[in-house]
Amino acid sequence: MPALALDQPNFQGNLDFCTVNERGRLVDAFKVEFVITTEDGVTQKFPSSGRANVTTVGKLSTGRYWVYNTVSSQAFAPTVVGGFAADTRYRVTWYWRTLEADVEQSLAQYFDVTAASGTRLDFVQYATIVDVRREGITSATLSDSAIIQGIRRWQPMVDRFCRQFFYPRRIEMRLDGREARLLMMPLPIIGVETVQINDTGYDLSSDDWVAQTMFGYPDGRRNPHIAFATGRQQSIYSAPAVTGRLSRFSYGNYNQLIKGMFGFVDDSFQTPSLVSRAMLRLLLYQATPLAVGGGSSNIGPAGVLTVEKTDGHERHYAWPDRGPSLDYKVFGDAEVIELLNFHKAPLVIRASSSPEYGAI
């Protein structure tokens, strides 16, 4: 759940919205607007009336927009004067039309506002102070600062365990070509901005490729890839054919350039609820040690991981009597491990043996 402390400006990746077409390409929308209300949607908080139009002023990159203060022309920040209160959840409702003639669409996101003192974090939080307080844990039992320390401690471990992150992030990747019509990606695709193949420096038309994203069926978050569109054949005189075969991601090191938005997110571009639940349990553990159901407290739900095949995603575990798994030793809670296992990315298959990427 994204969170902002009182008076903290919104930051990129926290309250973002993307417009993606049916081919998985990020596209600029004809119009994008938003409204912030109370969690139940009854009382409008920003703007004071109407909607905030961020089609131009709130555009971060192609097809990507964020919550922006269109009144003061700066990053949005919740303030007491603006009617926002600490330890409270709010709703952002986005309205957009990709083309002028399209029917208007909408979706809701949620974010929490925390106290200004000591609760500011400049990254997306999987669980927040508000989540902890809603579990009945008071500040006398677990202070705001202790929760913030817990988030800093556990969230990077969740990302490493799952081999992926759970918020939108704009990334430029350089991957190895495998002389195939399909390029496997090391991260789930939200939307692709640019595809340049075979070190040509030439942006392929969106008619030439399709990205497997989280939208539609099947769910591409667990099998992310970009493929050449069926029936599309590059001319022998076109730039992508300068190196390698036509309509192929040719063999090479870091010779495929992909730019776009990546991350394992839900349909509202936010952290999946089960990941938030796992993170919340890790935070609550600081207040009340969690009991492990179904057996001895010193034995995890499964034994040591002994085999993991990347092609068939096959895993073999030792019998529990051989001792608790490393996962259990780290997290100490069976439910957390099961929730995170559900969101654990498989080892990348037939993709780049040496992926290189960084935020842009």
C-alpha positions in Angstrom: 0.0 0.0 0.0 1.6 3.3 -1.0 1.9 5.8 1.9 2.9 9.4 2.3 3.7 11.2 5.5 1.9 14.5 6.1 3.6 17.2 4.0 5.6 14.6 2.1 5.6 15.2 -1.7 4.5 12.2 -3.9 7.4 10.4 -5.6 7.6 8.4 -8.8 6.5 4.8 -8.4 4.3 5.6 -5.4 1.0 6.7 -6.9 1.5 6.0 -10.6 -1.0 5.1 -13.3 -0.2 3.6 -16.7 -2.2 3.4 -20.0 -1.3 0.3 -21.9 -2.8 -0.9 -25.2 -3.8 -4.5 -26.1 -0.3 -5.2 -27.5 1.3 -4.4 -24.2 2.7 -1.0 -25.3 2.6 2.1 -23.2 0.7 4.7 -25.0 -0.2 8.3 -24.3 -3.8 8.8 -23.4 -6.1 11.5 -24.9 -7.1 12.5 -21.4 -6.1 11.4 -17.8 -7.7 12.8 -14.7 -7.9 11.9 -11.0 -9.8 12.7 -7.8 -8.8 12.0 -4.2 -11.5 11.1 -1.7 -11.9 9.5 1.6 -11.6 5.7 1.6 -15.3 5.2 1.1 -15.4 7.7 -1.8 -17.9 10.0 -0.1 -15.9 13.1 0.7 -13.7 14.7 -2.0 -10.3 15.9 -0.8 -8.4 17.0 -3.9 -9.1 19.0 -5.9 -11.8 20.9 -4.0 -14.2 20.3 -6.9 -14.1 18.6 -10.3 -11.1 16.6 -11.4 -7.4 17.2 -11.7 -6.3 16.9 -15.3 -2.8 15.5 -15.5 -2.7 14.6 -19.2 0.2 17.0 -19.8 1.4 18.4 -16.4 1.3 15.0 -14.7 2.9 12.9 -17.4 6.2 11.3 -16.3 7.0 9.4 -19.5 5.1 7.7 -22.4 1.8 6.4 -21.0 2.8 7.0 -17.4 1.1 9.6 -15.1 1.2 10.4 -11.4 -0.7 12.2 -8.7 0.3 15.8 -9.2 -0.9 19.0 -7.6 -2.4 20.8 -10.6 -3.3 23.8 -8.4 0.2 24.7 -7.2 2.0 23.0 -10.1 4.2 20.7 -8.0 4.2 17.2 -6.6 1.1 16.4 -4.6 1.6 16.3 -0.8 -1.2 15.6 1.8 -1.5 18.5 4.3 -3.6 19.2 7.3 -4.7 22.4 5.7 -5.9 20.3 2.7 -8.1 18.2 5.0 -5.8 15.2 5.3 -5.3 13.4 8.6 -2.5 11.1 9.9 -3.1 7.3 10.1 -5.9 7.5 7.6 -6.5 5.8 4.2 -7.6 7.6 1.1 -8.7 6.7 -2.4 -7.4 7.9 -5.7 -9.8 7.4 -8.6 -8.3 7.6 -12.1 -10.4 8.5 -15.2 -9.0 8.2 -18.7 -9.7 7.8 -22.4 -6.9 6.4 -24.5 -8.5 7.9 -27.7 -10.9 10.8 -27.9 -13.7 8.5 -29.2 -13.2 5.8 -26.5 -15.5 5.2 -23.6 -14.2 6.7 -20.4 -12.6 4.1 -18.0 -11.8 4.3 -14.3 -10.0 2.5 -11.6 -9.3 3.1 -7.9 -6.0 3.1 -6.0 -5.5 3.5 -2.2 -2.8 5.2 -0.2 -2.2 5.9 3.5 -1.2 9.1 5.2 1.0 8.9 8.3 2.2 11.4 10.9 4.8 13.8 9.6 7.4 13.0 12.3 9.7 10.0 11.6 7.4 8.1 9.3 8.6 9.3 5.9 9.9 6.7 3.5 10.9 7.4 -0.1 9.9 4.0 -1.5 6.6 2.1 -1.9 5.6 0.3 1.2 4.1 -3.2 1.0 2.4 -2.7 4.4 2.0 0.5 6.3 1.6 1.9 9.8 -2.2 2.2 9.1 -2.3 -1.6 8.3 -0.6 -2.4 11.7 -2.9 0.0 13.6 -6.0 -1.6 12.0 -4.9 -4.9 13.5 -5.4 -3.4 17.0 -1.7 -2.8 17.7 -1.3 0.5 19.4 1.7 2.8 19.5 2.3 1.8 23.1 2.9 -1.8 21.9 4.7 -1.0 18.7 5.8 2.6 17.9 5.7 4.2 14.5 9.5 4.3 14.4 9.6 0.6 15.1 7.2 -0.2 12.3 9.3 2.0 9.9 12.5 0.1 11.0 10.6 -3.2 10.3 9.7 -2.1 6.8 13.3 -1.1 6.1 14.4 -4.5 7.4 11.9 -6.9 5.9 10.9 -5.4 2.5 14.3 -5.9 0.8 14.3 -9.5 2.1 10.8 -10.0 0.6 12.0 -8.8 -2.8 15.1 -11.0 -2.7 13.2 -14.0 -1.7 10.6 -13.5 -4.4 13.2 -12.5 -7.0 11.1 -9.5 -8.0 9.5 -6.3 -6.7 5.9 -5.4 -6.2 5.5 -1.8 -7.4 5.7 -0.1 -10.8 9.3 0.8 -11.8 10.5 2.3 -15.1 13.5 0.3 -16.3 15.8 0.1 -19.2 17.1 -3.5 -19.9 19.8 -4.8 -22.1 19.3 -8.5 -22.7 21.1 -11.2 -24.7 19.5 -12.4 -27.9 18.9 -16.1 -28.4 18.2 -16.3 -32.2 14.5 -16.7 -31.5 11.2 -14.9 -32.2 10.6 -14.7 -28.4 12.6 -12.8 -25.8 12.0 -13.9 -22.2 12.0 -11.1 -19.6 13.4 -11.4 -16.1 10.6 -9.2 -14.6 6.8 -9.0 -15.1 5.8 -6.5 -17.8 3.4 -3.7 -17.0 3.9 -2.0 -20.3 6.7 -1.6 -22.9 7.8 1.8 -24.2 10.7 0.9 -26.6 11.9 -2.3 -28.3 15.3 -2.1 -30.1 16.6 -5.3 -31.4 20.1 -6.6 -32.5 22.0 -3.4 -31.6 20.3 -1.5 -34.5 19.2 1.5 -32.4 15.9 1.3 -34.4 12.6 1.4 -32.5 10.3 -1.4 -33.7 6.8 -0.5 -34.6 4.2 -1.7 -32.1 2.7 -3.7 -34.9 5.8 -5.8 -35.0 5.7 -7.2 -31.5 3.4 -8.2 -28.6 4.3 -8.1 -24.9 2.8 -10.6 -22.5 1.6 -8.4 -19.7 -0.7 -8.8 -16.7 -3.7 -7.6 -18.7 -5.9 -10.1 -20.4 -5.5 -13.9 -20.5 -3.3 -15.7 -19.9 -1.7 -13.7 -17.0 1.7 -12.7 -18.3 3.1 -11.8 -14.9 4.3 -15.4 -14.5 5.6 -15.8 -18.0 6.7 -12.4 -19.2 8.1 -12.1 -22.7 8.1 -10.1 -25.9 7.4 -11.9 -29.2 7.4 -10.9 -32.8 3.8 -10.6 -34.0 2.5 -13.5 -36.0 2.5 -12.8 -39.8 4.8 -9.8 -39.5 7.9 -10.0 -41.7 10.6 -7.4 -41.8 11.7 -6.2 -45.1 15.3 -7.1 -46.0 15.9 -3.3 -46.5 14.7 -2.3 -43.0 17.0 -1.3 -40.2 16.3 -4.3 -37.9 17.7 -6.6 -40.5 21.2 -5.0 -40.4 22.4 -7.8 -38.1 21.0 -11.3 -37.8 18.0 -12.9 -39.3 14.7 -11.2 -40.1 12.2 -11.0 -37.2 14.6 -12.6 -34.7 16.3 -11.6 -31.5 19.7 -12.4 -32.8 22.5 -14.0 -30.8 24.6 -11.5 -28.9 25.5 -10.0 -25.5 23.3 -7.2 -24.4 22.2 -6.6 -27.9 18.4 -6.2 -27.2 17.2 -3.0 -25.6 13.9 -2.8 -23.8 12.4 0.2 -22.0 9.2 0.2 -20.1 7.4 -0.3 -16.8 8.0 -3.5 -14.9 6.9 -5.1 -11.6 4.5 -7.7 -10.2 1.5 -5.5 -9.4 -2.3 -6.0 -9.3 -4.8 -4.6 -11.7 -4.6 -1.2 -10.0 -0.8 -1.0 -10.4 -0.4 -1.6 -6.7 1.2 -4.3 -4.4 -0.8 -7.6 -4.5 -2.9 -8.1 -1.4 -1.2 -11.4 -0.4 2.2 -9.8 -0.5 0.9 -7.0 1.7 -0.5 -9.6 4.1 2.9 -11.4 4.3 4.6 -8.1 5.0 2.0 -7.2 7.6 2.6 -10.5 9.5 6.3 -9.8 9.5 5.7 -6.4 11.1 3.2 -7.8 13.6 5.8 -10.3 14.6 7.7 -7.5 16.3 4.7 -6.9 18.6 3.6 -10.6 19.2 5.7 -13.6 18.1 3.7 -15.6 15.6 2.9 -19.2 16.3 3.5 -21.8 13.5 0.6 -24.1 13.1 0.7 -27.7 12.2 3.6 -29.1 14.2 6.6 -28.3 16.4 7.5 -24.7 16.6 11.1 -25.5 15.6 10.2 -27.3 12.4 9.2 -25.4 9.3 6.4 -26.4 6.9 8.9 -28.2 4.6 12.5 -29.4 4.7 15.5 -28.0 2.9 15.1 -27.2 -0.8 17.2 -29.8 -2.5 16.4 -29.5 -6.2 15.0 -26.7 -8.4 14.8 -27.1 -12.1 14.5 -24.0 -14.1 12.9 -25.5 -17.2 10.0 -27.3 -15.6 9.9 -25.2 -12.5 10.2 -28.4 -10.5 11.1 -28.2 -6.8 12.1 -31.0 -4.4 12.1 -30.6 -0.7 13.7 -32.8 2.0 11.5 -34.3 4.7 10.8 -31.9 7.6 12.6 -34.1 10.1 15.9 -33.0 8.4 15.4 -29.7 10.0 13.7 -26.4 9.1 14.3 -24.9 5.7 16.3 -21.7 5.3 13.1 -19.8 4.4 11.7 -20.7 7.8 14.8 -19.8 9.6 14.7 -16.3 8.0 11.0 -15.5 8.3 10.0 -17.7 11.2 6.4 -18.0 10.0 4.7 -20.7 7.9 2.0 -18.4 6.5 4.5 -15.8 5.4 6.5 -18.4 3.5 3.5 -19.8 1.7 2.2 -16.4 0.7 5.6 -15.4 -0.6 6.2 -18.7 -2.4 3.0 -18.0 -4.3 4.6 -14.8 -5.6 8.1 -16.2 -6.1 9.4 -15.7 -9.6 10.7 -18.8 -11.4 14.3 -18.8 -12.5 14.3 -17.2 -16.0 14.0 -19.7 -18.8 15.9 -19.4 -22.1 16.3 -15.7 -21.4 19.3 -13.6 -21.0 22.1 -15.4 -19.2 23.4 -12.0 -18.0 20.6 -9.5 -17.8 21.5 -5.9 -17.1 19.0 -3.3 -16.1 18.6 -0.1 -14.2 16.0 2.5 -13.4 15.6 5.4 -15.8 
